Amino acid sequence: MATLLLLRHGRTTANSAGVLAGRTPGIGLDEYGAAQAAALPARLDGIPLALAVHSPLPRCAETLEPLRVARPGLPVHADERIIECDYGQWTNRTLKELAEEPLMATVRHQPAAVVFPGGESLRAMQARVVDAARDWDARVQREHGENAIWLMCTHGDNIKAIVADVLGLHLDLFQRLVPHPASVTALRYGAAPQLLRFGDTGDLGEFVPRTEAAARAAARDAEAPVGGGA
């Protein structure tokens, strides 16, 4: 069966500012995110990719651009089905502010019941991204064989939703998954879907106690686990 590498886009200006970007079109990578994208070709060196698919938002296209340059023959496709969740009226608000919203308790503990005001439900988001991942995986196997490897660059909540589907987890449990920016998650579909690797960045620095990165990581997801974490 084919292997899917799920890549979360690199860190953005909204991530570093603690803002829920949603589908805002002008959000790009910050300096650190650009460095993460620049490192991607070396991280994937030696891995034969059949194709790459990405969300149409600029932060995903920017993340893949160094890989596209390094592999000029690699087919790269944009797919609207794997765009960020539509957070409606929550878009462009700070995570700190959103943490005080009454709906945030439901986002944390019963996400399957969440419909963002003026936006999309998390159940609808999961349905479309899972359909897209499975459709592309079947296409890759038909066109490139069962040992093919392919890449999808998308958003944090989308990755959580796809992994939850592979593991047979109810959507209400998907907040237990935290894929960081530029992390790679590997999985396989088939009769018995398998999660091979989750959230690999090659950087464990955020787990070192009493550092700025550790404090930021600890506070970020406890306050507002939406948007995949900042």
C-alpha atoms as a printed R data frame, in Angstrom:
    type eleno elety resid chain resno       x      y       z
1   ATOM     1    CA   MET     A     1   0.000  0.000   0.000
2   ATOM     2    CA   ALA     A     2   1.092  3.575  -0.609
3   ATOM     3    CA   THR     A     3   2.614  5.722   2.140
4   ATOM     4    CA   LEU     A     4   1.251  9.203   2.836
5   ATOM     5    CA   LEU     A     5   3.540 11.828   4.386
6   ATOM     6    CA   LEU     A     6   1.361 14.494   6.005
7   ATOM     7    CA   LEU     A     7   3.271 17.762   6.329
8   ATOM     8    CA   ARG     A     8   1.992 20.672   8.358
9   ATOM     9    CA   HIS     A     9   3.008 24.011   6.836
10  ATOM    10    CA   GLY     A    10   5.887 25.916   8.420
11  ATOM    11    CA   ARG     A    11   5.376 28.442  11.194
12  ATOM    12    CA   THR     A    12   3.518 31.543  10.046
13  ATOM    13    CA   THR     A    13   3.342 35.168  11.141
14  ATOM    14    CA   ALA     A    14  -0.064 34.330  12.646
15  ATOM    15    CA   ASN     A    15   1.321 31.308  14.519
16  ATOM    16    CA   SER     A    16   4.090 33.365  16.090
17  ATOM    17    CA   ALA     A    17   1.618 36.146  16.973
18  ATOM    18    CA   GLY     A    18  -0.910 33.718  18.517
19  ATOM    19    CA   VAL     A    19  -3.644 34.553  15.998
20  ATOM    20    CA   LEU     A    20  -6.114 32.116  14.420
21  ATOM    21    CA   ALA     A    21  -5.464 32.746  10.724
22  ATOM    22    CA   GLY     A    22  -8.086 30.419   9.309
23  ATOM    23    CA   ARG     A    23  -8.550 31.039   5.596
24  ATOM    24    CA   THR     A    24  -7.075 34.545   5.594
25  ATOM    25    CA   PRO     A    25  -5.274 34.558   2.219
26  ATOM    26    CA   GLY     A    26  -2.333 36.860   2.975
27  ATOM    27    CA   ILE     A    27  -0.780 34.905   5.837
28  ATOM    28    CA   GLY     A    28   2.731 33.712   4.966
29  ATOM    29    CA   LEU     A    29   5.613 32.016   6.714
30  ATOM    30    CA   ASP     A    30   7.609 33.944   9.288
31  ATOM    31    CA   GLU     A    31  11.410 33.864   9.298
32  ATOM    32    CA   TYR     A    32  11.531 30.627  11.279
33  ATOM    33    CA   GLY     A    33   8.870 29.041   9.076
34  ATOM    34    CA   ALA     A    34  10.848 29.970   5.965
35  ATOM    35    CA   ALA     A    35  13.875 28.232   7.476
36  ATOM    36    CA   GLN     A    36  11.723 25.165   8.156
37  ATOM    37    CA   ALA     A    37  10.613 25.150   4.525
38  ATOM    38    CA   ALA     A    38  14.209 25.571   3.317
39  ATOM    39    CA   ALA     A    39  15.194 22.506   5.345
40  ATOM    40    CA   LEU     A    40  12.476 20.322   3.835
41  ATOM    41    CA   PRO     A    41  14.389 19.071   0.742
42  ATOM    42    CA   ALA     A    42  17.231 17.776   2.927
43  ATOM    43    CA   ARG     A    43  14.778 16.116   5.330
44  ATOM    44    CA   LEU     A    44  13.191 14.280   2.393
45  ATOM    45    CA   ASP     A    45  16.451 13.523   0.584
46  ATOM    46    CA   GLY     A    46  16.430  9.989  -0.786
47  ATOM    47    CA   ILE     A    47  12.652  9.576  -0.455
48  ATOM    48    CA   PRO     A    48  11.100  9.024  -3.913
49  ATOM    49    CA   LEU     A    49   7.905 11.075  -3.972
50  ATOM    50    CA   ALA     A    50   5.286 10.247  -6.591
51  ATOM    51    CA   LEU     A    51   3.566 13.616  -6.178
52  ATOM    52    CA   ALA     A    52   2.714 16.344  -3.682
53  ATOM    53    CA   VAL     A    53  -0.664 17.868  -2.857
54  ATOM    54    CA   HIS     A    54  -1.221 21.052  -0.886
55  ATOM    55    CA   SER     A    55  -3.886 23.339   0.496
56  ATOM    56    CA   PRO     A    56  -4.348 26.357  -1.797
57  ATOM    57    CA   LEU     A    57  -3.493 28.805   1.005
58  ATOM    58    CA   PRO     A    58  -0.125 30.583   0.541
59  ATOM    59    CA   ARG     A    59   1.467 29.192   3.701
60  ATOM    60    CA   CYS     A    60   1.259 25.662   2.322
61  ATOM    61    CA   ALA     A    61   2.464 26.613  -1.161
62  ATOM    62    CA   GLU     A    62   5.379 28.524   0.412
63  ATOM    63    CA   THR     A    63   6.308 25.533   2.546
64  ATOM    64    CA   LEU     A    64   6.531 23.313  -0.536
65  ATOM    65    CA   GLU     A    65   8.327 25.841  -2.756
66  ATOM    66    CA   PRO     A    66  11.917 24.802  -1.808
67  ATOM    67    CA   LEU     A    67  10.978 21.178  -2.466
68  ATOM    68    CA   ARG     A    68   9.446 22.118  -5.811
69  ATOM    69    CA   VAL     A    69  12.664 23.916  -6.786
70  ATOM    70    CA   ALA     A    70  14.847 21.019  -5.606
71  ATOM    71    CA   ARG     A    71  12.723 18.504  -7.557
72  ATOM    72    CA   PRO     A    72  11.614 20.241 -10.764
73  ATOM    73    CA   GLY     A    73   9.926 17.112 -12.116
74  ATOM    74    CA   LEU     A    74   7.747 16.537  -9.051
75  ATOM    75    CA   PRO     A    75   4.011 16.857  -9.848
76  ATOM    76    CA   VAL     A    76   2.473 19.334  -7.379
77  ATOM    77    CA   HIS     A    77  -1.293 19.837  -7.088
78  ATOM    78    CA   ALA     A    78  -3.475 22.233  -5.082
79  ATOM    79    CA   ASP     A    79  -6.702 20.783  -3.665
80  ATOM    80    CA   GLU     A    80  -9.464 22.978  -2.208
81  ATOM    81    CA   ARG     A    81 -10.700 20.063  -0.085
82  ATOM    82    CA   ILE     A    82  -7.680 20.302   2.202
83  ATOM    83    CA   ILE     A    83  -7.930 24.031   2.861
84  ATOM    84    CA   GLU     A    84  -7.979 25.191   6.492
85  ATOM    85    CA   CYS     A    85 -11.185 24.832   8.495
86  ATOM    86    CA   ASP     A    86 -13.519 27.805   8.038
87  ATOM    87    CA   TYR     A    87 -13.478 29.349  11.520
88  ATOM    88    CA   GLY     A    88 -15.998 32.006  10.518
89  ATOM    89    CA   GLN     A    89 -16.174 34.863  13.024
90  ATOM    90    CA   TRP     A    90 -13.231 33.431  14.970
91  ATOM    91    CA   THR     A    91 -10.865 34.117  12.075
92  ATOM    92    CA   ASN     A    92  -8.059 36.600  12.825
93  ATOM    93    CA   ARG     A    93  -8.830 36.712  16.557
94  ATOM    94    CA   THR     A    94  -6.105 35.963  19.088
95  ATOM    95    CA   LEU     A    95  -5.965 32.547  20.729
96  ATOM    96    CA   LYS     A    96  -5.796 34.257  24.124
97  ATOM    97    CA   GLU     A    97  -9.076 36.049  23.409
98  ATOM    98    CA   LEU     A    98 -10.714 32.920  21.988
99  ATOM    99    CA   ALA     A    99  -9.784 30.965  25.124
100 ATOM   100    CA   GLU     A   100 -12.430 33.031  26.961
101 ATOM   101    CA   GLU     A   101 -15.225 32.197  24.517
102 ATOM   102    CA   PRO     A   102 -17.912 29.829  25.937
103 ATOM   103    CA   LEU     A   103 -17.657 27.697  22.781
104 ATOM   104    CA   MET     A   104 -14.000 26.956  23.548
105 ATOM   105    CA   ALA     A   105 -15.008 24.462  26.249
106 ATOM   106    CA   THR     A   106 -16.830 22.497  23.554
107 ATOM   107    CA   VAL     A   107 -13.853 22.823  21.189
108 ATOM   108    CA   ARG     A   108 -11.663 21.282  23.902
109 ATOM   109    CA   HIS     A   109 -13.932 18.503  25.105
110 ATOM   110    CA   GLN     A   110 -16.558 17.761  22.422
111 ATOM   111    CA   PRO     A   111 -15.233 18.998  19.067
112 ATOM   112    CA   ALA     A   112 -17.672 16.811  17.128
113 ATOM   113    CA   ALA     A   113 -20.419 19.169  18.334
114 ATOM   114    CA   VAL     A   114 -18.652 22.369  17.251
115 ATOM   115    CA   VAL     A   115 -19.928 24.626  14.503
116 ATOM   116    CA   PHE     A   116 -17.889 27.824  14.331
117 ATOM   117    CA   PRO     A   117 -20.129 30.934  14.217
118 ATOM   118    CA   GLY     A   118 -20.523 31.913  10.588
119 ATOM   119    CA   GLY     A   119 -18.185 29.080   9.575
120 ATOM   120    CA   GLU     A   120 -17.780 25.328   9.308
121 ATOM   121    CA   SER     A   121 -18.325 22.406  11.662
122 ATOM   122    CA   LEU     A   122 -15.351 20.280  12.642
123 ATOM   123    CA   ARG     A   123 -17.288 17.207  11.482
124 ATOM   124    CA   ALA     A   124 -17.645 18.716   7.999
125 ATOM   125    CA   MET     A   125 -13.949 19.587   7.962
126 ATOM   126    CA   GLN     A   126 -12.997 16.027   8.862
127 ATOM   127    CA   ALA     A   127 -15.267 14.537   6.198
128 ATOM   128    CA   ARG     A   128 -13.801 16.595   3.353
129 ATOM   129    CA   VAL     A   129 -10.125 16.210   4.311
130 ATOM   130    CA   VAL     A   130 -10.428 12.470   4.917
131 ATOM   131    CA   ASP     A   131 -12.194 12.055   1.564
132 ATOM   132    CA   ALA     A   132  -9.397 14.007  -0.132
133 ATOM   133    CA   ALA     A   133  -6.624 11.995   1.527
134 ATOM   134    CA   ARG     A   134  -8.227  8.673   0.674
135 ATOM   135    CA   ASP     A   135  -9.021  9.752  -2.909
136 ATOM   136    CA   TRP     A   136  -5.442 10.871  -3.558
137 ATOM   137    CA   ASP     A   137  -4.048  7.750  -1.937
138 ATOM   138    CA   ALA     A   138  -6.134  5.520  -4.208
139 ATOM   139    CA   ARG     A   139  -5.027  7.547  -7.239
140 ATOM   140    CA   VAL     A   140  -1.367  7.297  -6.255
141 ATOM   141    CA   GLN     A   141  -1.642  3.522  -5.908
142 ATOM   142    CA   ARG     A   142  -3.372  3.186  -9.289
143 ATOM   143    CA   GLU     A   143  -0.866  5.373 -11.125
144 ATOM   144    CA   HIS     A   144   2.382  4.714  -9.238
145 ATOM   145    CA   GLY     A   145   2.003  1.324  -7.552
146 ATOM   146    CA   GLU     A   146   1.417  0.072  -4.045
147 ATOM   147    CA   ASN     A   147   4.893  1.028  -2.830
148 ATOM   148    CA   ALA     A   148   4.571  4.674  -3.834
149 ATOM   149    CA   ILE     A   149   5.160  7.528  -1.383
150 ATOM   150    CA   TRP     A   150   3.355 10.834  -1.651
151 ATOM   151    CA   LEU     A   151   3.161 14.079   0.303
152 ATOM   152    CA   MET     A   152   0.253 16.227   1.459
153 ATOM   153    CA   CYS     A   153   0.930 19.692   2.916
154 ATOM   154    CA   THR     A   154  -2.017 20.975   4.917
155 ATOM   155    CA   HIS     A   155  -3.095 22.470   8.256
156 ATOM   156    CA   GLY     A   156  -2.932 21.349  11.869
157 ATOM   157    CA   ASP     A   157  -6.595 20.542  12.525
158 ATOM   158    CA   ASN     A   158  -6.805 18.779   9.151
159 ATOM   159    CA   ILE     A   159  -3.880 16.537  10.073
160 ATOM   160    CA   LYS     A   160  -5.443 15.766  13.452
161 ATOM   161    CA   ALA     A   161  -8.705 14.829  11.709
162 ATOM   162    CA   ILE     A   162  -6.977 12.513   9.220
163 ATOM   163    CA   VAL     A   163  -4.929 10.799  11.929
164 ATOM   164    CA   ALA     A   164  -8.019 10.346  14.091
165 ATOM   165    CA   ASP     A   165  -9.709  8.609  11.159
166 ATOM   166    CA   VAL     A   166  -6.725  6.302  10.621
167 ATOM   167    CA   LEU     A   167  -6.602  5.370  14.306
168 ATOM   168    CA   GLY     A   168 -10.364  4.874  14.563
169 ATOM   169    CA   LEU     A   169 -10.609  7.683  17.128
170 ATOM   170    CA   HIS     A   170 -13.832  9.586  17.608
171 ATOM   171    CA   LEU     A   171 -13.475 13.218  16.592
172 ATOM   172    CA   ASP     A   172 -14.041 14.163  20.242
173 ATOM   173    CA   LEU     A   173 -10.576 12.740  20.977
174 ATOM   174    CA   PHE     A   174  -8.681 14.529  18.231
175 ATOM   175    CA   GLN     A   175  -7.522 17.357  20.517
176 ATOM   176    CA   ARG     A   176  -5.121 14.841  22.067
177 ATOM   177    CA   LEU     A   177  -3.073 15.047  18.850
178 ATOM   178    CA   VAL     A   178  -0.682 18.005  18.400
179 ATOM   179    CA   PRO     A   179   1.203 18.209  15.066
180 ATOM   180    CA   HIS     A   180   3.644 21.129  15.201
181 ATOM   181    CA   PRO     A   181   4.498 23.383  12.243
182 ATOM   182    CA   ALA     A   182   6.678 21.643   9.619
183 ATOM   183    CA   SER     A   183   6.157 18.271  11.295
184 ATOM   184    CA   VAL     A   184   5.824 15.108   9.206
185 ATOM   185    CA   THR     A   185   3.299 12.386   9.971
186 ATOM   186    CA   ALA     A   186   3.432  9.094   8.053
187 ATOM   187    CA   LEU     A   187   0.529  6.710   7.567
188 ATOM   188    CA   ARG     A   188  -0.839  3.990   5.341
189 ATOM   189    CA   TYR     A   189  -4.418  3.182   4.402
190 ATOM   190    CA   GLY     A   190  -5.679 -0.268   3.438
191 ATOM   191    CA   ALA     A   191  -7.660 -2.977   5.219
192 ATOM   192    CA   ALA     A   192  -5.802 -2.150   8.438
193 ATOM   193    CA   PRO     A   193  -4.716  1.529   8.376
194 ATOM   194    CA   GLN     A   194  -1.461  2.247  10.179
195 ATOM   195    CA   LEU     A   195   0.062  5.329  11.786
196 ATOM   196    CA   LEU     A   196   3.799  4.943  11.163
197 ATOM   197    CA   ARG     A   197   5.087  8.209  12.599
198 ATOM   198    CA   PHE     A   198   3.468 11.274  14.120
199 ATOM   199    CA   GLY     A   199   4.609 14.881  14.246
200 ATOM   200    CA   ASP     A   200   8.292 14.361  13.432
201 ATOM   201    CA   THR     A   201  10.206 17.645  13.326
202 ATOM   202    CA   GLY     A   202  13.642 16.391  14.342
203 ATOM   203    CA   ASP     A   203  13.669 19.096  17.047
204 ATOM   204    CA   LEU     A   204  13.025 18.191  20.691
205 ATOM   205    CA   GLY     A   205  14.066 21.581  22.061
206 ATOM   206    CA   GLU     A   206  10.588 22.571  23.174
207 ATOM   207    CA   PHE     A   207  10.591 19.790  25.752
208 ATOM   208    CA   VAL     A   208  13.612 21.155  27.621
209 ATOM   209    CA   PRO     A   209  12.251 22.592  30.918
210 ATOM   210    CA   ARG     A   210  12.508 26.270  31.784
211 ATOM   211    CA   THR     A   211  13.101 27.503  28.246
212 ATOM   212    CA   GLU     A   212  11.038 30.035  26.320
213 ATOM   213    CA   ALA     A   213  10.070 27.407  23.745
214 ATOM   214    CA   ALA     A   214   8.894 24.993  26.436
215 ATOM   215    CA   ALA     A   215   6.780 27.633  28.159
216 ATOM   216    CA   ARG     A   216   5.239 28.754  24.876
217 ATOM   217    CA   ALA     A   217   4.385 25.198  23.851
218 ATOM   218    CA   ALA     A   218   2.829 24.389  27.219
219 ATOM   219    CA   ALA     A   219   0.638 27.505  27.264
220 ATOM   220    CA   ARG     A   220  -0.357 27.470  23.604
221 ATOM   221    CA   ASP     A   221  -2.460 24.328  23.468
222 ATOM   222    CA   ALA     A   222  -3.861 24.583  26.995
223 ATOM   223    CA   GLU     A   223  -5.338 28.002  26.235
224 ATOM   224    CA   ALA     A   224  -6.886 27.417  22.820
225 ATOM   225    CA   PRO     A   225  -6.520 24.050  21.065
226 ATOM   226    CA   VAL     A   226  -7.821 25.275  17.741
227 ATOM   227    CA   GLY     A   227  -6.039 25.691  14.449
228 ATOM   228    CA   GLY     A   228  -3.645 22.874  15.256
229 ATOM   229    CA   GLY     A   229  -1.638 24.865  17.779
230 ATOM   230    CA   ALA     A   230   0.534 27.874  17.108
